Every structure is written in C-alpha cells, then in structure tokens.
C-alpha cells in the first residue's frame, strides 16, 4: 500500500510522497501551504492573497500555472470544488495534527493519567519560520497562543493528577516561549507546592516578580500571591483566601 503524502509546515516546509521528499517551486510551496492551512479556500481569495500586486486576471493566471506544476499521483494534492480549492483527503498536515492535540488538551484540561507529555506541544516549532507574509504571521501567532494555553492546561492537569515533575516540564515550556506570561509561572509554582517545596515556589515567584518589575514596572496579580499565602508564606498586604 502506498503511503499518503505528508506536508510539514512546523519548523520548515517539507512535502513527502511515498516517503520521499518532493521539491516544489516557491509559488508551489506558498499555494500548497495556504490551501493546507485553510483546507478550503476560494480561487479569488487565494489568488488575491498570493499575488496581491497584480491584476485579478494575472493573479488567476499565475494560480492556474502553479496548480498545473504541482505533483500528481493517484490523486492531486489539491482538487477543485466549484470555485474553491480543497486539499486532498489523504494529505497529512502536521499543523492539523498539532491543533487537534492542543485543542484536545485544552478542552479536556489535560491528558488521562496513563499518558505522557504530548511531544507536539513540547517541541514548540514555529510555523514556516522565515516566511514573512501577513497570512503566515497571523496563523503563526494563532498557533503560538494555542500552544501556550495547551501547555498551561496540561501543567495544571498534571498537578491535579499528582505528577508535579511532568507538570514542571510543561510549565517551563510555556515560560520559555513567553517569559512574562503569568499563567505559566503560576503553573510552575503550583507544581512546586504540590511537591511540598515552598522554598522553590517562593524563589520562582520572586524571580518572576523581579522580571515583571524590570520589564513592565508592575507586580504579579493578587491571585498569584495568594497561592503562596495559602501555604503559609506572607507577603505585605496579601492574605489567604
């Protein structure tokens, strides 16, 4: 049985067919990436987005030429559906697999106890690095935010499940991605507290407090401070809930 085509957009662009890399011209890469991300897009939107500085007629001509140059196997990578273009059902796109994993974690607030850390969340590869088109930047930021929310939810769930070491791994991935994000630091402190390491929790809190003061001139939220107060640590003006 032939293996289905695979499209990688995280980390770098790579198309594989029959387990072999397939070279595409730059326009072919852009077209396939755009349609794969959207799954279903009209010809007008596609042509206007990829060739915005030419006439509509010229843009549609460039679209037809680029489509014609795409490789064809048992079925095309992109098929027509009326005035729209749709990716082949068999095409596996890593972005969709990542999105499904992240949304599953967010919706369920983490994995069942028997599973480990979802590796797709830990790798943290950017979407098409080096591509500076606006449509790529928007999608890149969407995926970054989704990953951060999934990592926070994963860390919190792992703390509840009694796996603080894995919770710290997830929390630190979020911290490394966005060092000023308080929810990630709260998740790390929760993991320390779950292990009974109040000293580590306070040290982490104070490090984050210094970072906020230096970068933004603000303090951590009262919610964050009360987390430590509930475990016996006292900060001026803050009492446990």
N, C-alpha and C positions, 0 to 999 in steps of 0.2 A: 504494500500500500504506500502510495506517495505521501510524503509529509507535507502538511499545509504550509503556505507562505507565512513568514513571520516578519513583523515590522517593529524595529526598535526605535523609539523616539526619546527615551530617557538615557542620558549620558552622551549619546551621539546617534546620528541617523544610520541605520543599517537595515537593509532588506535581505532576507534569506529565502531561497526557494530550493526545495529538495536538499536542504541543509547546506546549501552553497550560497555565498554572498553574491548579490546581484548589484551591478553598478548602474546608477541612474544619473542622468544629467541633472544640473542644479534645478531647472524648472520641473523636471520629473519628481525630484525629491520634494520640492515645495508643494506641488499638486497632490502627491500621494499623502504627505503629512497633513495637509489641510483637510482633505476629504476623510482621512482616517480619524482625525480628532473629532470631526463633526458627525461622522458616519453617514450623513445625508445632507447634501447641500445643492442649491440651485446653481445652474450654469452661470446665471447672471452675477450672483454673489461671488462665486468662485473666480470668474474672470476679472471682475472688478477689484477683487482683493489682491490677486496675484499680479495683475498688470494694471495698476491704478492710473498710470500716467499716459496711457494711450487711449484711443477711441474705443468705444464698445465693440465695434466691428473688428478692429485689430486685436483686441483682447480675446474675443471669442475665437478668432483665427489661431492665436497662439495657444489657446486652450485645446482646440482640436488637434493641433500639431503635437502638443505634449502628450495628449492622451494616446495618440497613434503610436508614439515612441515607447510607451510603457510595455514591459514584457508581457507575453501572453502564454499561459499554459493551458490546462484543461478548461479554465475559465479566466476571464480577465480580472485583474486586481480591482478594477473599478468598472461598474456596469451602469448603464443608463436606466433611469426610471422616469419616463416622461421628460420633463425639462430639468431633472435633477440627476446628480451623480451619487452613487452609493458604493461603499466598499464591499468587496466580495465577502460572503458569509464565512468563508474558510480562512480569511486573513486574520491572523492573531496579532493584536496590537498590544504592546506592553503597557501603554498608558491606561487602557481599559482594564487590564488585569490589576494594575496598581489601584485604580479608582475603586474597583469593586472591593478589594481588600480593605482599603481605608474607610469606605462607607460602611462596610460590614462591622468594622471595629467601632466606629462612631455610633452606629445605630444600636449595636448590642452592648456598647460600653466595654468592649474588650473581648478577648477570646475565652473559650471554655478552659477549665483548669488543665485539661490534658494537652493543650497545645503550647508551643513555644512562641517566640517572638516572630512576627511576620517579617521576613527578611526584606521584602519590598519597601517597608516603612523605614528600615534601618539604613539602607544604602543611601537614600537621600540624593539621588541623581537628578540634576536639573533637566527640564525639557529642552531638547535641542540647543545646548549651550553654544553661543556664538552667533545664533540666528537673532537678528535684531528687529524683525518685522513686528508691527504692533500686535497682530493676531497671535504671534508666538508669545510675546511678553504677557499678554492678558491670560493666556492659557497656562503659562508658566507660573504666574502668581496664584491662579486658582489652585493648581496642584500643590504649590508650596503651602498655602493656607490649609488645604485639606489634610496634608501630611501632618502639619503641626497639631491640628485638632485631633487627628487619629492617635498621634503619639501621646498627647495629654490624656485622652480617654483610655488608652492602653495602660499607661502608668497607673492611673487611678484604679483601674480594674485589677491589675496585678497586686496592688497594695491590699485591696479587699480580699483577694484570693490567698493572701499570706505569702506572696512571692516578692518581697521587697528588693532583692538583688536584681531580678529582671525588671522590676518597676524602675529602678535607678537607671538601668541601661536605656529604657525608653525615654525617661525624663531627660537624660543627658543628651540624647539625640536631638530632642526639641530645643534644649538650651543652646547647643552648638549651632543650630540653624538660626535661632533668633534669641540672642543673649538677653534682650530686655523684656522678653515675654514672661509676665509674672506667673501665669498658669503653669508653665514648665517648671519654674523654680518651686512653686507650691507642691507640685507632684514629687519633686526630688526630696523636699523636706518631709513630706508625708511618708516617703519610703524610709527615711532615716528614723522617723518617730516610730514607725511600725516595728523597727528592729530594736527600739529602746535606746537609740543613740541620740539622746537630746543634745549632747555636745556637738556632734556632727551637724545636726539640724540647725542649731543656733549659728554655727560657723558659716553654713551655707546661707542662711538668712542675712547675716551681717555682710557677707561678701556681695550679695545681691543688693543690699541696701546701699553700700558704697558705690556700686556701679550706677544705680539709679541717681544718686546724688551728683555724681560726676557727669553723667551723660545728659540727664534731664532736669536735675535740680528738684526732684520730688522724692517722696517716701513710698515704701511699699504700702499696699492697701491695709486698712484695719483688719480685713478678713485674714490676710496673711499673718499679721502679727498675732491675732487671736489664736491661730493654730498652735503657736508655741506657748501662749499663755495658758491654754487648756492643759498643757503638760508640765506646768509649774514654772515656766520661765516668765519673768516680769520685765515689761518694757514700760517706761513712763507714760502714763495716761491711757494704758490699754489694760482691760480686764477680760477674763474669760467670758464666753457666752453663758 
